[in-house]
Amino acid sequence: KVLREISKTKPVIIIKPGKSDNAKKAIGSHTGSLAQDNILVETLIKENNGIIVESLNELFDVMVALKGKASKEKNLVIVTNAGGPGVISTDALAKTEFNLYELTDKEKELLRSKLPKEASVNNPVDILGDGKSDRYLSVINELTKMKNVSNILVLLTPQIMTDSEN
């Protein structure tokens, strides 16, 4: 439902690893849960206008390709539940035409009101590993209202407490 709504105004790119049997085993042993059925997940994403990629390189290639079709705005905010992927994406972003948007103090304060005190409201915005879908939605909804934020990169690393489906 959220994907369908957001994709009406902005492209939504989703990185979806875990297709191979070995990757499914790795996901299951790391998160303590079973990997989701890829056919079902991919079908839901495609039917709701999402764009699926399989690697960070492909993610940034698609972002660069969409840049030519999308708005001329280059400001991007990264939302993540894990610091490492946020840092890796920040490095990859430096090789593109996108700018890592510097949130204003007022914007940071607004995000801070939606997050636990331990979360980082700098860009990347780290909602912490225990962040569930409601925390993602709260932050994404605020970011979409900010006039200087034209692009949002959402990273989700599956963890035991992560409700990935939502």
DSSP file (Angstrom, degrees, kcal/mol; ACC not computed):
  #  RESIDUE AA STRUCTURE BP1 BP2  ACC     N-H-->O    O-->H-N    N-H-->O    O-->H-N    TCO  KAPPA ALPHA  PHI   PSI    X-CA   Y-CA   Z-CA
    1    1 A K     >        0   0    0      0, 0.0     4,-1.9     0, 0.0     5,-0.1   0.000 360.0 360.0 360.0 -46.7    0.0    0.0    0.0
    2    2 A V  H  >  +     0   0    0      2,-0.2     4,-2.8     1,-0.2     5,-0.3   0.920 360.0  51.2 -66.0 -43.5    2.8    2.4    0.9
    3    3 A L  H  > S+     0   0    0      1,-0.2     4,-2.5     2,-0.2    -1,-0.2   0.921 109.0  51.2 -58.8 -45.4    4.9    1.5   -2.1
    4    4 A R  H  4 S+     0   0    0      1,-0.2     4,-0.4     2,-0.2    -1,-0.2   0.900 113.5  45.0 -60.2 -42.3    1.9    2.0   -4.4
    5    5 A E  H >< S+     0   0    0     -4,-1.9     3,-1.0     1,-0.2     4,-0.4   0.943 115.7  44.1 -68.8 -49.3    1.3    5.5   -2.9
    6    6 A I  H >X S+     0   0    0     -4,-2.8     4,-2.2     1,-0.2     3,-1.6   0.891 107.2  60.0 -65.0 -38.8    4.9    6.7   -2.9
    7    7 A S  T 3< S+     0   0    0     -4,-2.5    -1,-0.2    -5,-0.3    -2,-0.2   0.603  89.3  73.2 -69.7  -9.1    5.6    5.4   -6.4
    8    8 A K  T <4 S+     0   0    0     -3,-1.0    -1,-0.3    -4,-0.4    -2,-0.2   0.816 116.6  18.1 -68.7 -29.6    2.9    7.6   -7.8
    9    9 A T  T <4 S+     0   0    0     -3,-1.6    -2,-0.2    -4,-0.4    -1,-0.1   0.636 132.4  29.4-116.1 -21.1    5.1   10.6   -7.3
   10   10 A K  S  < S-     0   0    0     -4,-2.2    -1,-0.3    60,-0.1     2,-0.1  -0.999  81.4-107.1-142.3 142.5    8.6    9.2   -7.0
   11   11 A P        -     0   0    0      0, 0.0     2,-0.5     0, 0.0    39,-0.1  -0.449  30.8-150.8 -66.2 142.2   10.4    6.1   -8.3
   12   12 A V  E     -a   50   0A   0     37,-0.5    39,-2.8    -2,-0.1     2,-0.5  -0.967   9.6-167.7-119.0 116.9   11.0    3.4   -5.6
   13   13 A I  E     -a   51   0A   0     -2,-0.5     2,-0.5    37,-0.2   141,-0.3  -0.898   4.0-166.3-106.1 130.0   14.0    1.2   -6.0
   14   14 A I  E     -a   52   0A   0     37,-3.9    39,-2.7    -2,-0.5     2,-0.6  -0.968  13.0-147.7-121.2 124.1   14.3   -1.9   -3.8
   15   15 A I  E     -a   53   0A   0     -2,-0.5    39,-0.2    37,-0.2   141,-0.2  -0.813  21.4-178.3 -88.8 122.7   17.4   -3.9   -3.4
   16   16 A K        +     0   0    0     37,-2.7     3,-0.1    -2,-0.6     2,-0.1  -0.807   5.3 170.7-128.7  88.6   16.3   -7.5   -2.9
   17   17 A P        +     0   0    0      0, 0.0    38,-0.1     0, 0.0    37,-0.0  -0.262  42.4  80.1 -82.7-179.8   19.1  -10.0   -2.3
   18   18 A G        +     0   0    0     36,-0.1    20,-0.2    -2,-0.1    36,-0.0   0.786  45.7 128.9  96.8  30.8   18.7  -13.6   -1.2
   19   19 A K        +     0   0    0     -3,-0.1    19,-0.1     4,-0.1     2,-0.0   0.861  54.4  75.6 -84.8 -36.6   17.7  -15.5   -4.4
   20   20 A S  S  > S-     0   0    0      1,-0.1     4,-2.2     4,-0.0     5,-0.2  -0.316  87.5-117.5 -75.5 159.1   20.2  -18.3   -4.2
   21   21 A D  H  > S+     0   0    0      1,-0.2     4,-2.1     2,-0.2     5,-0.2   0.897 116.5  51.6 -60.7 -40.6   19.9  -21.2   -1.8
   22   22 A N  H  > S+     0   0    0      1,-0.2     4,-2.4     2,-0.2    -1,-0.2   0.893 109.0  50.0 -65.2 -38.9   23.1  -20.3   -0.1
   23   23 A A  H  > S+     0   0    0      2,-0.2     4,-2.7     1,-0.2    -1,-0.2   0.899 109.2  52.1 -65.9 -39.5   21.9  -16.7    0.4
   24   24 A K  H  X S+     0   0    0     -4,-2.2     4,-2.5     2,-0.2    11,-0.2   0.902 110.3  48.5 -62.3 -40.6   18.6  -17.9    1.9
   25   25 A K  H  X S+     0   0    0     -4,-2.1     4,-2.5     2,-0.2     5,-0.2   0.917 111.4  50.1 -64.5 -42.2   20.6  -20.1    4.3
   26   26 A A  H  X S+     0   0    0     -4,-2.4     4,-2.0     2,-0.2    -2,-0.2   0.906 111.4  48.0 -63.4 -41.8   22.8  -17.1    5.2
   27   27 A I  H  X S+     0   0    0     -4,-2.7     4,-2.8     1,-0.2     6,-0.5   0.936 112.5  49.4 -63.2 -46.1   19.8  -14.9    5.8
   28   28 A G  H  X S+     0   0    0     -4,-2.5     4,-1.4     1,-0.2    -2,-0.2   0.881 114.1  44.2 -62.1 -40.0   18.1  -17.6    7.9
   29   29 A S  H  < S+     0   0    0     -4,-2.5    -1,-0.2     2,-0.2    -2,-0.2   0.821 117.1  46.2 -76.4 -29.1   21.2  -18.2   10.1
   30   30 A H  H  < S+     0   0    0     -4,-2.0   130,-0.2    -5,-0.2    -2,-0.2   0.913 126.1  26.2 -78.0 -43.7   21.9  -14.5   10.5
   31   31 A T  H  < S-     0   0    0     -4,-2.8    -3,-0.2     2,-0.3    -2,-0.2   0.608  98.3-124.9 -98.1 -12.6   18.4  -13.3   11.3
   32   32 A G  S  < S+     0   0    0     -4,-1.4     2,-0.3    -5,-0.4    -4,-0.2   0.667  79.3  96.7  76.6  14.5   17.0  -16.5   12.8
   33   33 A S  S    S-     0   0    0     -6,-0.5    -1,-0.3    -5,-0.2    -2,-0.3  -0.845  80.4 -95.8-130.2 168.3   14.1  -16.4   10.3
   34   34 A L        -     0   0    0     -2,-0.3     2,-0.1    -3,-0.1    -9,-0.1  -0.590  42.3-107.5 -82.7 145.9   13.3  -17.9    7.0
   35   35 A A        -     0   0    0     -2,-0.2    -1,-0.1   -11,-0.2     3,-0.1  -0.452  42.6-107.3 -67.6 145.2   14.0  -16.0    3.8
   36   36 A Q        -     0   0    0      1,-0.1     2,-0.6    -2,-0.1    -1,-0.1  -0.330  39.0 -89.2 -72.7 157.0   10.9  -14.8    2.2
   37   37 A D     >  -     0   0    0      1,-0.2     4,-2.4    -3,-0.1     5,-0.2  -0.561  37.7-153.6 -67.0 112.8    9.5  -16.3   -1.0
   38   38 A N  H  > S+     0   0    0     -2,-0.6     4,-3.1     1,-0.2     5,-0.3   0.861  89.5  54.9 -61.7 -38.9   11.3  -14.3   -3.7
   39   39 A I  H  > S+     0   0    0      2,-0.2     4,-2.2     1,-0.2    -1,-0.2   0.929 111.7  44.3 -62.4 -44.6    8.6  -14.9   -6.4
   40   40 A L  H  > S+     0   0    0      2,-0.2     4,-2.4     1,-0.2    -2,-0.2   0.943 116.1  46.3 -63.6 -48.7    5.9  -13.5   -4.1
   41   41 A V  H  X S+     0   0    0     -4,-2.4     4,-2.4     1,-0.2    -2,-0.2   0.933 114.2  47.4 -61.9 -47.5    8.0  -10.6   -2.9
   42   42 A E  H  X S+     0   0    0     -4,-3.1     4,-2.7     1,-0.2     5,-0.2   0.891 111.5  51.3 -63.3 -39.3    9.1   -9.6   -6.4
   43   43 A T  H  X S+     0   0    0     -4,-2.2     4,-2.8    -5,-0.3    -1,-0.2   0.932 110.6  48.3 -62.5 -45.8    5.6   -9.9   -7.8
   44   44 A L  H  X S+     0   0    0     -4,-2.4     4,-0.9     2,-0.2    -2,-0.2   0.908 113.1  48.2 -61.4 -42.1    4.2   -7.6   -5.1
   45   45 A I  H ><>S+     0   0    0     -4,-2.4     5,-2.9    -5,-0.2     3,-0.6   0.949 114.9  44.3 -63.8 -48.6    7.0   -5.1   -5.7
   46   46 A K  H ><5S+     0   0    0     -4,-2.7     3,-1.6     1,-0.2    -2,-0.2   0.897 110.3  54.4 -64.4 -41.3    6.5   -5.1   -9.5
   47   47 A E  H 3<5S+     0   0    0     -4,-2.8    -1,-0.2     1,-0.3    -2,-0.2   0.715 109.5  49.4 -66.0 -19.1    2.7   -4.9   -9.2
   48   48 A N  T <<5S-     0   0    0     -4,-0.9    -1,-0.3    -3,-0.6   -41,-0.2   0.019 124.0-100.7-111.3  26.7    3.0   -1.9   -7.0
   49   49 A N  T < 5S+     0   0    0     -3,-1.6   -37,-0.5     1,-0.2    -3,-0.2   0.668  72.1 146.4  69.1  22.5    5.4    0.0   -9.4
   50   50 A G  E   < -a   12   0A   0     -5,-2.9     2,-0.5    -6,-0.2    -1,-0.2  -0.513  44.4-133.6 -83.3 158.6    8.6   -0.8   -7.5
   51   51 A I  E     -a   13   0A   0    -39,-2.8   -37,-3.9    -2,-0.2     2,-0.4  -0.968  19.0-149.5-113.7 123.6   11.9   -1.3   -9.2
   52   52 A I  E     +a   14   0A   0     -2,-0.5     2,-0.3   -39,-0.2   -37,-0.2  -0.794  18.1 175.1 -99.3 132.9   13.9   -4.3   -8.0
   53   53 A V  E     -a   15   0A   0    -39,-2.7   -37,-2.7    -2,-0.4     3,-0.1  -0.903  23.1-150.3-127.9 162.0   17.8   -4.4   -8.1
   54   54 A E  S    S+     0   0    0     -2,-0.3     2,-0.3   -39,-0.2   -36,-0.1   0.504  72.4  26.6-112.4  -6.2   20.1   -7.1   -6.8
   55   55 A S  S  > S-     0   0    0      1,-0.1     4,-2.4   -38,-0.1     5,-0.1  -0.965  76.2-109.3-150.4 164.8   23.3   -5.2   -5.8
   56   56 A L  H  > S+     0   0    0     -2,-0.3     4,-2.5     2,-0.2     5,-0.2   0.889 119.3  54.3 -63.8 -38.0   24.5   -1.8   -4.6
   57   57 A N  H  > S+     0   0    0      1,-0.2     4,-2.1     2,-0.2    -1,-0.2   0.937 110.8  44.9 -60.6 -45.5   26.2   -1.3   -8.0
   58   58 A E  H  > S+     0   0    0      2,-0.2     4,-2.6     1,-0.2     5,-0.2   0.886 110.1  56.6 -65.3 -37.9   22.9   -2.0   -9.8
   59   59 A L  H  X S+     0   0    0     -4,-2.4     4,-2.3     1,-0.2    -2,-0.2   0.947 111.2  41.7 -56.5 -50.6   21.1    0.3   -7.3
   60   60 A F  H  X S+     0   0    0     -4,-2.5     4,-2.2     2,-0.2    -1,-0.2   0.825 111.7  55.5 -72.5 -30.0   23.3    3.2   -8.1
   61   61 A D  H  X S+     0   0    0     -4,-2.1     4,-2.4    -5,-0.2    -1,-0.2   0.930 110.5  45.9 -62.7 -44.5   23.2    2.5  -11.8
   62   62 A V  H  X S+     0   0    0     -4,-2.6     4,-2.9     2,-0.2     5,-0.2   0.900 110.9  53.2 -65.3 -40.4   19.4    2.6  -11.8
   63   63 A M  H  X S+     0   0    0     -4,-2.3     4,-1.7    -5,-0.2    -1,-0.2   0.919 110.4  46.9 -60.5 -43.1   19.5    5.8   -9.7
   64   64 A V  H  X S+     0   0    0     -4,-2.2     4,-0.9     2,-0.2    -2,-0.2   0.914 112.9  49.6 -65.1 -42.4   21.8    7.5  -12.2
   65   65 A A  H >X S+     0   0    0     -4,-2.4     3,-0.7     1,-0.2     4,-0.5   0.917 112.2  47.3 -62.5 -43.4   19.6    6.3  -15.1
   66   66 A L  H >X S+     0   0    0     -4,-2.9     4,-2.8     1,-0.2     3,-1.0   0.800  98.0  72.2 -67.6 -27.8   16.4    7.6  -13.3
   67   67 A K  H 3< S+     0   0    0     -4,-1.7    -1,-0.2     1,-0.3    -2,-0.2   0.867  93.5  54.4 -56.6 -37.8   18.2   10.9  -12.6
   68   68 A G  H << S+     0   0    0     -4,-0.9    -1,-0.3    -3,-0.7    -2,-0.2   0.795 117.4  36.0 -67.2 -27.1   17.9   11.8  -16.3
   69   69 A K  H << S+     0   0    0     -3,-1.0    -2,-0.2    -4,-0.5    -1,-0.2   0.709 110.6  69.6 -96.1 -25.2   14.2   11.2  -16.2
   70   70 A A  S  < S-     0   0    0     -4,-2.8   -60,-0.1     1,-0.2    -3,-0.0   0.000 100.6 -54.8 -84.7-169.4   13.4   12.5  -12.8
   71   71 A S        -     0   0    0     79,-0.1    -1,-0.2     1,-0.1    -2,-0.0  -0.134  48.6-115.5 -61.5 164.0   13.4   16.0  -11.4
   72   72 A K  S    S+     0   0    0     -3,-0.1     2,-0.2    -4,-0.0    -1,-0.1   0.512  82.9 112.0 -81.0  -4.6   16.6   18.0  -11.7
   73   73 A E        -     0   0    0      1,-0.1    -3,-0.0    77,-0.1    -2,-0.0  -0.480  44.7-174.8 -72.4 140.2   16.9   18.0   -7.9
   74   74 A K        +     0   0    0     -2,-0.2    25,-3.1    24,-0.1     2,-0.3   0.378  38.6 122.7-117.9   1.4   19.8   16.1   -6.6
   75   75 A N  E     -b   99   0B   0     23,-0.2    76,-1.4    73,-0.1    75,-1.0  -0.522  38.6-177.2 -73.7 128.0   19.4   16.2   -2.8
   76   76 A L  E     -bc 100 151B   0     23,-2.8    25,-2.4    -2,-0.3     2,-0.4  -0.971  17.0-161.2-130.1 139.9   19.2   12.7   -1.3
   77   77 A V  E     - c   0 152B   0     74,-2.2    76,-2.7    -2,-0.4     2,-0.5  -0.974  13.3-145.8-117.7 134.7   18.6   11.4    2.2
   78   78 A I  E     - c   0 153B   0     -2,-0.4    47,-3.6    74,-0.2     2,-0.5  -0.865  10.7-167.3 -99.3 130.3   19.5    7.9    3.2
   79   79 A V  E     +dc 125 154B   0     74,-2.9    76,-3.5    -2,-0.5     2,-0.3  -0.984  21.1 160.4-116.7 125.6   17.3    6.2    5.8
   80   80 A T  E     -d  126   0B   0     45,-2.8    47,-2.9    -2,-0.5    48,-0.5  -0.946  45.6-147.9-142.8 159.3   18.8    3.0    7.3
   81   81 A N  S    S+     0   0    0     74,-0.5     2,-0.3    -2,-0.3    50,-0.2   0.187  91.6  51.4-109.4  13.8   18.5    0.6   10.2
   82   82 A A  S  > S-     0   0    0     73,-0.1     4,-1.3     1,-0.1    -1,-0.2  -0.954  70.1-145.3-151.6 130.0   22.2   -0.2   10.1
   83   83 A G  H  > S+     0   0    0     -2,-0.3     4,-2.3     1,-0.2     5,-0.2   0.876  93.6  60.7 -63.2 -41.0   25.1    2.1   10.1
   84   84 A G  H  > S+     0   0    0      1,-0.2     4,-2.6     2,-0.2     5,-0.2   0.940 106.3  43.7 -56.1 -55.4   27.4    0.0    7.8
   85   85 A P  H  > S+     0   0    0      0, 0.0     4,-2.4     0, 0.0    -1,-0.2   0.837 112.0  56.3 -60.7 -31.0   25.1   -0.1    4.8
   86   86 A G  H  X S+     0   0    0     -4,-1.3     4,-1.9     2,-0.2    -2,-0.2   0.915 109.7  44.6 -64.1 -42.6   24.5    3.7    5.3
   87   87 A V  H  X S+     0   0    0     -4,-2.3     4,-2.2     2,-0.2    -1,-0.2   0.912 112.6  51.0 -67.9 -43.1   28.2    4.4    5.1
   88   88 A I  H  X S+     0   0    0     -4,-2.6     4,-2.3     1,-0.2    -2,-0.2   0.913 112.0  47.8 -60.1 -42.7   28.7    2.1    2.1
   89   89 A S  H  X S+     0   0    0     -4,-2.4     4,-2.6     2,-0.2    -1,-0.2   0.862 107.6  55.7 -66.9 -35.8   25.9    3.9    0.3
   90   90 A T  H  X S+     0   0    0     -4,-1.9     4,-1.3     2,-0.2    -2,-0.2   0.922 109.2  47.1 -61.8 -43.9   27.3    7.3    1.2
   91   91 A D  H  < S+     0   0    0     -4,-2.2     3,-0.4     1,-0.2     4,-0.4   0.932 113.9  47.0 -60.9 -46.6   30.6    6.3   -0.5
   92   92 A A  H >< S+     0   0    0     -4,-2.3     3,-1.4     1,-0.2    -2,-0.2   0.863 106.7  58.8 -64.7 -35.5   28.8    5.0   -3.5
   93   93 A L  H >< S+     0   0    0     -4,-2.6     3,-2.1     1,-0.3     5,-0.3   0.830  93.1  66.8 -62.2 -33.1   26.7    8.2   -3.7
   94   94 A A  T 3< S+     0   0    0     -4,-1.3    -1,-0.3    -3,-0.4    -2,-0.2   0.708  95.4  58.1 -62.6 -19.1   29.9   10.2   -4.0
   95   95 A K  T <  S+     0   0    0     -3,-1.4    -1,-0.3    -4,-0.4     2,-0.2   0.312 103.2  65.0 -93.2   7.9   30.4    8.7   -7.4
   96   96 A T  S <  S-     0   0    0     -3,-2.1   -35,-0.0     2,-0.2   -36,-0.0  -0.558  94.8-103.6-117.8-176.9   27.0    9.9   -8.7
   97   97 A E  S    S+     0   0    0     -2,-0.2     2,-0.1     2,-0.1    -3,-0.1   0.471  86.7 107.4 -86.8  -2.6   25.4   13.3   -9.4
   98   98 A F        -     0   0    0     -5,-0.3     2,-0.4   -23,-0.1    -2,-0.2  -0.420  62.5-139.7 -75.9 152.0   23.4   13.0   -6.2
   99   99 A N  E     -b   75   0B   0    -25,-3.1   -23,-2.8    -2,-0.1     2,-1.0  -0.930  16.8-124.0-110.5 135.1   24.2   15.2   -3.2
  100  100 A L  E     -b   76   0B   0     -2,-0.4   -23,-0.2   -25,-0.2   -25,-0.1  -0.704  41.5-128.8 -74.5 107.3   24.0   13.8    0.4
  101  101 A Y        -     0   0    0    -25,-2.4     2,-0.8    -2,-1.0   -23,-0.1  -0.335   8.8-136.5 -66.4 134.0   21.5   16.5    1.7
  102  102 A E        -     0   0    0     -2,-0.1    -1,-0.1    20,-0.1    20,-0.1  -0.822  23.2-136.2 -92.3 110.1   22.5   18.2    4.8
  103  103 A L        -     0   0    0     -2,-0.8    20,-0.1    18,-0.1     2,-0.1  -0.352  17.8-119.5 -65.6 142.4   19.4   18.4    7.0
  104  104 A T     >  -     0   0    0      1,-0.1     4,-2.7    -2,-0.0     5,-0.2  -0.323  26.4-106.6 -74.9 164.9   18.8   21.7    8.7
  105  105 A D  H  > S+     0   0    0      1,-0.2     4,-2.3     2,-0.2     5,-0.2   0.891 122.9  51.2 -59.1 -39.6   18.6   21.9   12.5
  106  106 A K  H  > S+     0   0    0      2,-0.2     4,-1.9     1,-0.2    -1,-0.2   0.908 111.0  47.4 -65.2 -42.3   14.8   22.3   12.3
  107  107 A E  H  > S+     0   0    0      2,-0.2     4,-2.2     1,-0.2    -2,-0.2   0.896 111.9  50.5 -65.8 -40.3   14.5   19.2   10.0
  108  108 A K  H  X S+     0   0    0     -4,-2.7     4,-2.9     1,-0.2    -2,-0.2   0.904 109.1  51.6 -63.0 -41.2   16.8   17.2   12.4
  109  109 A E  H  X S+     0   0    0     -4,-2.3     4,-1.6     2,-0.2    -1,-0.2   0.894 108.4  51.3 -64.1 -39.5   14.7   18.2   15.4
  110  110 A L  H  < S+     0   0    0     -4,-1.9     4,-0.4     2,-0.2    -1,-0.2   0.930 113.6  44.1 -62.4 -45.7   11.5   17.1   13.6
  111  111 A L  H >X S+     0   0    0     -4,-2.2     3,-1.7     1,-0.2     4,-0.6   0.897 108.3  58.7 -65.5 -40.0   13.1   13.7   12.8
  112  112 A R  H >< S+     0   0    0     -4,-2.9     3,-1.0     1,-0.3    -1,-0.2   0.851  99.0  59.3 -57.4 -35.4   14.5   13.5   16.4
  113  113 A S  T 3< S+     0   0    0     -4,-1.6    -1,-0.3     1,-0.2    -2,-0.2   0.666 107.5  46.8 -69.3 -14.5   10.9   13.7   17.7
  114  114 A K  T <4 S+     0   0    0     -3,-1.7    -1,-0.2    -4,-0.4    -2,-0.2   0.483 110.3  60.1-101.1  -6.1   10.0   10.6   15.7
  115  115 A L  S << S-     0   0    0     -3,-1.0    12,-0.1    -4,-0.6    13,-0.1  -0.793  89.3 -92.2-125.6 160.4   13.0    8.5   16.8
  116  116 A P    >   -     0   0    0      0, 0.0     3,-1.7     0, 0.0    -2,-0.1  -0.343  45.4-109.5 -64.2 155.8   14.7    7.1   19.9
  117  117 A K  T 3  S+     0   0    0      1,-0.3    -4,-0.0    -4,-0.1    -5,-0.0   0.763 117.0  59.9 -62.2 -24.9   17.3    9.4   21.4
  118  118 A E  T 3  S+     0   0    0      9,-0.1    -1,-0.3     2,-0.1    10,-0.1   0.647  85.1 101.8 -77.8 -14.7   20.1    7.0   20.3
  119  119 A A  S <  S-     0   0    0     -3,-1.7     2,-0.5     8,-0.1     8,-0.2  -0.266  74.9-121.0 -68.4 155.5   19.2    7.3   16.6
  120  120 A S  B     -E  126   0B   0      6,-1.6     6,-1.4     1,-0.1    -1,-0.1  -0.874  21.2-173.8-100.8 127.1   21.2    9.5   14.3
  121  121 A V        +     0   0    0     -2,-0.5     4,-0.2     4,-0.2   -18,-0.1   0.242  57.6 100.8-103.2  12.0   19.3   12.3   12.6
  122  122 A N  S    S-     0   0    0      2,-0.3     4,-0.2     4,-0.1    -2,-0.1  -0.337  92.6 -61.7 -78.4 176.0   22.3   13.2   10.4
  123  123 A N  S    S+     0   0    0      2,-0.1     2,-0.2    -2,-0.1   -44,-0.1  -0.912 131.7  49.7-105.4 113.9   22.3   12.0    6.9
  124  124 A P  S    S-     0   0    0      0, 0.0     2,-0.7     0, 0.0    -2,-0.3   0.290  95.4-145.0 -70.4 145.2   22.3    9.0    6.7
  125  125 A V  E     -d   79   0B   0    -47,-3.6   -45,-2.8    -4,-0.2     2,-0.8  -0.807  12.1-158.4 -86.8 115.3   19.4    8.9    9.1
  126  126 A D  E     -dE  80 120B   0     -6,-1.4    -6,-1.6    -2,-0.7   -45,-0.2  -0.855  15.2-176.9-101.9 108.0   20.0    5.7   11.2
  127  127 A I        -     0   0    0    -47,-2.9   -46,-0.2    -2,-0.8    -1,-0.1   0.440  49.3-111.4 -84.1   1.0   16.7    4.6   12.8
  128  128 A L    >   -     0   0    0    -48,-0.5     3,-2.0     1,-0.1    -1,-0.2   0.249  27.3 -80.3  83.4 156.2   18.5    1.8   14.6
  129  129 A G  T 3  S+     0   0    0      1,-0.3    32,-0.2    -3,-0.1    -1,-0.1   0.699 126.4  57.0 -63.0 -22.8   18.5   -2.0   14.3
  130  130 A D  T 3  S+     0   0    0     -3,-0.1     2,-0.3    30,-0.1    -1,-0.3   0.346  77.8 129.7 -90.8   8.9   15.3   -2.4   16.2
  131  131 A G    <   -     0   0    0     -3,-2.0    32,-0.2   -50,-0.2     2,-0.1  -0.462  39.9-166.4 -67.4 124.1   13.4    0.0   13.9
  132  132 A K    >>  -     0   0    0     -2,-0.3     4,-1.9    30,-0.1     3,-0.8  -0.408  40.9 -81.9-101.4-178.0   10.2   -1.5   12.7
  133  133 A S  H 3> S+     0   0    0      1,-0.3     4,-3.0     2,-0.2     5,-0.2   0.819 125.7  58.4 -58.2 -34.7    7.9   -0.5    9.8
  134  134 A D  H 3> S+     0   0    0      2,-0.2     4,-2.3     1,-0.2    -1,-0.3   0.880 106.9  48.2 -64.9 -35.7    6.2    2.2   11.9
  135  135 A R  H <> S+     0   0    0     -3,-0.8     4,-2.1     2,-0.2     5,-0.2   0.918 112.6  48.3 -69.7 -43.0    9.5    4.0   12.5
  136  136 A Y  H  X S+     0   0    0     -4,-1.9     4,-3.1     1,-0.2     5,-0.3   0.955 113.2  48.2 -58.2 -50.0   10.5    3.8    8.8
  137  137 A L  H  X S+     0   0    0     -4,-3.0     4,-2.8     1,-0.2     5,-0.2   0.902 109.6  52.0 -59.9 -42.9    7.0    5.2    7.8
  138  138 A S  H  X S+     0   0    0     -4,-2.3     4,-1.7    -5,-0.2    -1,-0.2   0.929 115.0  41.1 -59.9 -47.2    7.2    8.0   10.3
  139  139 A V  H  X S+     0   0    0     -4,-2.1     4,-2.6     2,-0.2    -2,-0.2   0.932 115.9  49.2 -68.5 -46.2   10.6    9.2    9.1
  140  140 A I  H  X S+     0   0    0     -4,-3.1     4,-2.4    -5,-0.2    -2,-0.2   0.909 109.2  53.0 -61.9 -42.1    9.8    8.7    5.4
  141  141 A N  H  X S+     0   0    0     -4,-2.8     4,-0.7    -5,-0.3    -1,-0.2   0.912 111.2  46.2 -59.8 -42.1    6.6   10.6    5.8
  142  142 A E  H >X S+     0   0    0     -4,-1.7     3,-0.8    -5,-0.2     4,-0.6   0.918 111.8  51.2 -66.1 -42.7    8.4   13.5    7.3
  143  143 A L  H >< S+     0   0    0     -4,-2.6     3,-1.0     1,-0.2     6,-0.2   0.876 104.3  56.7 -63.7 -37.4   11.1   13.5    4.7
  144  144 A T  H 3< S+     0   0    0     -4,-2.4    -1,-0.2     1,-0.2    -2,-0.2   0.732 104.7  54.3 -67.8 -19.5    8.6   13.5    1.8
  145  145 A K  H << S+     0   0    0     -3,-0.8     2,-0.5    -4,-0.7    -1,-0.2   0.642  84.9  98.4 -84.3 -16.2    7.2   16.7    3.3
  146  146 A M    X<  -     0   0    0     -3,-1.0     3,-1.4    -4,-0.6    -3,-0.0  -0.625  67.2-149.5 -79.8 120.5   10.5   18.5    3.3
  147  147 A K  T 3  S+     0   0    0     -2,-0.5    -1,-0.2     1,-0.3    -4,-0.0   0.766  93.2  51.3 -65.7 -26.4   10.8   20.7    0.2
  148  148 A N  T 3  S+     0   0    0      1,-0.0     2,-0.8     2,-0.0    -1,-0.3   0.508  90.1  87.0 -89.9  -3.3   14.5   20.4   -0.2
  149  149 A V    <   +     0   0    0     -3,-1.4   -73,-0.1    -6,-0.2     3,-0.1  -0.859  45.2 161.5 -96.4 110.2   14.6   16.6    0.0
  150  150 A S        +     0   0    0    -75,-1.0     2,-0.3    -2,-0.8   -74,-0.2   0.615  61.8  34.1-104.6 -15.1   14.0   15.3   -3.5
  151  151 A N  E     -c   76   0B   0    -76,-1.4   -74,-2.2  -141,-0.1     2,-0.4  -0.999  59.6-165.0-143.0 141.2   15.2   11.7   -3.2
  152  152 A I  E     -c   77   0B   0     -2,-0.3     2,-0.6   -76,-0.2   -74,-0.2  -0.992   5.0-161.1-129.2 125.8   15.2    9.1   -0.4
  153  153 A L  E     -c   78   0B   0    -76,-2.7   -74,-2.9    -2,-0.4     2,-0.6  -0.935  13.6-161.3-104.6 116.0   17.2    6.0   -0.4
  154  154 A V  E     -c   79   0B   0     -2,-0.6     2,-0.4  -141,-0.3   -74,-0.2  -0.875   6.2-170.9-104.1 122.6   15.7    3.5    2.1
  155  155 A L        -     0   0    0    -76,-3.5   -74,-0.5    -2,-0.6     2,-0.4  -0.935   3.5-175.7-112.8 133.5   18.0    0.7    3.3
  156  156 A L        -     0   0    0     -2,-0.4   -76,-0.1   -76,-0.2    -2,-0.0  -0.977   6.9-168.1-129.9 119.5   16.6   -2.2    5.4
  157  157 A T        -     0   0    0     -2,-0.4     2,-0.1   -28,-0.0     5,-0.1  -0.931  31.4-120.0-103.9 119.2   18.9   -4.9    6.8
  158  158 A P        +     0   0    0      0, 0.0     2,-0.3     0, 0.0     5,-0.0  -0.361  42.4 168.1 -61.1 129.2   16.9   -7.8    8.1
  159  159 A Q    >   -     0   0    0    -30,-0.1     3,-1.8    -2,-0.1     5,-0.2  -0.871  51.3 -92.1-134.6 167.8   17.4   -8.4   11.8
  160  160 A I  T 3  S+     0   0    0     -2,-0.3  -129,-0.1     1,-0.3   -30,-0.1   0.872 126.6  39.8 -51.7 -43.3   15.6  -10.6   14.3
  161  161 A M  T 3  S+     0   0    0    -32,-0.2     2,-0.4     2,-0.1    -1,-0.3   0.469  90.8 112.4 -88.5   0.2   13.3   -7.8   15.3
  162  162 A T    <   -     0   0    0     -3,-1.8     2,-1.2     1,-0.1     3,-0.2  -0.577  57.5-152.2 -77.8 128.6   12.8   -6.4   11.8
  163  163 A D    >   +     0   0    0     -2,-0.4     3,-1.1   -32,-0.2   -30,-0.1  -0.620  24.9 173.7 -95.4  73.4    9.3   -6.8   10.4
  164  164 A S  T 3   +     0   0    0     -2,-1.2    -1,-0.2     1,-0.3    -3,-0.0   0.807  68.9  61.4 -54.7 -38.0   10.6   -6.9    6.8
  165  165 A E  T 3         0   0    0      1,-0.3    -1,-0.3    -3,-0.2    -2,-0.1   0.888 360.0 360.0 -60.7 -38.6    7.3   -7.7    5.2
  166  166 A N    <         0   0    0     -3,-1.1    -1,-0.3     0, 0.0    -2,-0.2   0.459 360.0 360.0 -80.4 360.0    5.7   -4.5    6.5
